[in-house]
Amino acid sequence: MYCVKCGVELSDSEKKCPLCGTTVYHPEIQRNTEELYPKDKMPTRSAGRAFVSGAVLILFMIPIIVTFFADMYPDRVLDWFWYSFGGILLAYIIIALPMWFEKPNAVIFLPCDFVACGVYLFFINFLTKGNWFLTFALPVLAGVMLITCVLLVLLKYLKKGKLYVVGGSIIGIGGLFVLIENLMVLTFDIAFTGWSYYPLISLALIGGLLIYLAINSVARAKIERKIFF
């Protein structure tokens, strides 16, 4: 069975074309409209999620304990343990913490992950007595968080115009490289060489192409046909 609009081959169970969204109709195919589960007898998840989350917590505790004694054993002083502890804790927040929730919302957890990264970088800056957090790490992290969170929210809640969002985000990433180079010059007192313009131009061209395809539906359809056929 094929889509009457774009010609993509479809399975018998398809109700809409996954490429162009056209409603599929075939008079010779009888569709199964029976619900998989009765409305009053929907399957429920078992309570094993808490057990798995607890097991993962124990697994993360193992490297913390090992690194603590490995650093403590030679001279009875903790030197590099705090770096590894912060890194393991950050990995737990990003990877394992969402497991405690039945339906973790990425829109909520992603900003929390960036905040945790910022706290860890500030902690490293404090331990090393550096002066790069406010003038370099924080602005770069804020820029990455802004682009990522806006991209995620718009892709999640917008039904149309996703090519505009992706194209604009790619151009924004290119601009972020220019920000990074300028902050490196400001913070670390290095010479400005202009290397950031190369990824900016490349990503601007890619993002501009996506925006052009979003505007020109004819060109977009031709490229889709080339890719799928």
C-alpha positions in Angstrom: 0.0 0.0 0.0 1.3 3.4 -0.9 0.5 7.0 0.1 -1.8 8.7 -2.5 0.0 12.0 -2.1 3.7 11.3 -1.8 4.0 7.7 -2.8 5.7 6.4 0.3 5.2 2.7 0.9 3.0 2.1 4.0 2.3 -0.8 6.2 -1.3 -2.0 6.5 -1.6 -0.7 10.0 -0.7 2.9 9.1 -3.6 5.4 9.6 -1.6 8.4 8.4 1.4 8.7 6.1 4.5 9.3 8.4 6.1 11.5 5.7 3.3 13.9 4.6 0.5 13.2 7.2 -2.1 12.3 4.6 -4.9 10.1 5.9 -4.6 6.6 4.6 -7.6 4.9 3.1 -7.9 1.6 1.4 -11.4 0.1 0.9 -10.1 -3.5 0.8 -8.3 -3.4 4.1 -10.4 -4.1 7.3 -8.8 -2.2 10.2 -8.9 -3.6 13.7 -10.6 -0.9 15.8 -10.8 -3.0 19.0 -9.0 -1.5 21.9 -6.0 -3.3 23.1 -7.1 -3.0 26.8 -10.5 -2.2 28.3 -10.7 1.3 29.6 -11.2 0.0 33.2 -8.4 -2.6 33.0 -5.4 -0.7 31.8 -2.1 -2.4 32.7 -0.2 -0.8 35.6 3.5 -0.6 36.2 4.9 -2.7 38.9 6.7 -1.2 41.9 10.0 -2.4 40.5 11.0 1.2 39.5 12.0 2.1 43.1 14.0 -1.1 43.4 15.9 -0.3 40.2 16.5 3.3 41.3 17.9 2.1 44.6 20.1 -0.4 42.9 21.5 2.3 40.6 22.1 4.5 43.7 24.2 1.7 45.3 26.2 1.3 42.0 27.0 5.0 42.1 28.0 4.8 45.8 30.7 2.2 44.9 33.0 4.5 43.0 32.6 7.2 45.7 33.7 4.8 48.4 36.6 3.4 46.3 37.9 6.8 45.4 37.6 8.0 49.0 39.8 5.3 50.3 42.2 5.5 47.3 42.8 9.1 48.0 42.8 8.8 51.8 45.2 5.8 52.0 48.6 7.2 51.1 48.8 10.3 53.3 45.5 10.4 55.2 44.6 13.6 53.3 41.8 14.1 50.8 43.2 15.8 47.7 41.6 14.8 44.4 38.6 12.9 45.9 36.3 16.0 45.8 36.7 16.3 42.1 35.7 12.7 41.5 32.9 12.9 44.1 31.4 16.0 42.4 31.7 14.3 39.0 30.0 11.1 40.2 27.2 13.1 41.9 26.7 15.1 38.7 26.4 11.9 36.7 23.9 10.6 39.1 21.7 13.7 38.8 21.8 13.6 35.0 21.5 9.8 34.4 19.9 8.2 37.5 17.7 10.8 39.2 15.0 10.8 36.5 14.6 7.0 37.2 12.9 7.8 40.5 9.9 9.4 38.6 7.3 7.5 36.6 7.2 10.0 33.8 10.2 12.3 34.0 9.7 15.6 32.1 12.7 16.6 30.1 11.6 20.2 30.1 12.0 20.2 33.9 15.0 18.0 34.3 17.2 19.5 31.6 17.4 23.0 33.2 18.1 21.2 36.5 21.0 19.3 34.9 22.5 22.5 33.6 22.2 24.1 37.1 23.9 21.0 38.5 26.7 21.4 35.9 27.1 25.1 36.9 27.3 24.2 40.6 30.0 21.6 39.8 32.0 24.0 37.7 31.8 26.6 40.5 33.0 24.0 43.0 36.0 23.3 40.8 36.7 27.0 40.4 36.6 27.3 44.2 38.9 24.3 44.8 41.4 25.5 42.3 41.1 29.2 43.4 40.5 30.2 39.8 38.8 33.2 38.4 37.3 31.7 35.2 33.8 30.7 36.4 32.0 34.1 36.2 33.7 35.3 33.1 33.9 32.1 31.1 32.1 29.0 32.4 28.9 30.6 33.5 28.2 32.6 30.3 29.1 29.6 28.1 26.9 27.3 30.2 24.0 29.8 30.2 24.3 30.1 26.4 24.2 26.3 25.9 21.3 25.9 28.4 19.3 28.7 26.6 19.7 27.2 23.2 19.1 23.6 24.3 16.0 24.4 26.5 14.4 26.6 23.9 15.0 23.9 21.2 13.5 21.2 23.5 10.4 23.2 24.5 9.6 24.3 21.0 10.1 20.9 19.5 7.9 19.4 22.2 5.0 21.8 22.1 5.0 23.1 18.5 3.1 21.1 15.9 4.4 23.1 12.9 7.5 25.0 12.0 10.0 22.6 13.5 12.5 23.2 10.7 12.5 26.9 11.6 13.3 25.9 15.2 16.1 23.5 14.3 17.6 25.9 11.7 17.6 28.8 14.2 19.1 26.6 16.9 22.0 25.6 14.6 22.7 29.2 13.8 22.6 30.0 17.5 25.2 27.3 18.2 27.4 29.0 15.6 27.1 32.3 17.4 28.0 30.5 20.6 31.4 29.6 19.2 32.1 33.3 18.7 31.0 34.0 22.3 33.3 31.3 23.5 36.3 32.7 21.7 35.7 36.2 22.9 35.3 35.0 26.5 38.5 33.0 26.2 40.3 36.2 25.1 38.8 38.1 28.1 39.3 35.4 30.7 42.6 33.8 29.7 44.3 36.8 28.0 45.0 35.0 24.7 45.1 36.5 21.3 42.0 36.6 19.2 42.6 34.5 16.0 39.0 34.3 14.6 38.8 30.5 14.6 35.2 30.8 15.8 34.1 32.3 12.5 34.6 29.0 10.6 32.0 27.0 12.6 29.8 30.1 12.6 29.8 30.3 8.8 29.3 26.5 8.4 26.5 26.3 10.9 24.8 29.4 9.6 24.8 27.9 6.1 23.3 24.6 7.4 20.7 26.5 9.5 19.9 28.8 6.7 19.3 25.8 4.4 16.8 24.3 6.9 15.0 27.6 7.2 14.9 27.8 3.4 13.4 24.3 3.2 10.8 25.3 5.8 9.8 28.2 3.6 9.9 26.5 0.2 7.6 23.4 0.4 8.4 22.4 -3.2 12.1 22.1 -2.5 11.5 20.3 0.7 9.2 17.8 -1.0 11.9 17.1 -3.6 14.6 16.5 -1.0 12.3 14.2 1.0 11.6 12.2 -2.2 15.3 11.9 -2.9 16.1 10.8 0.7 13.3 8.2 0.9 13.6 6.9 -2.6 
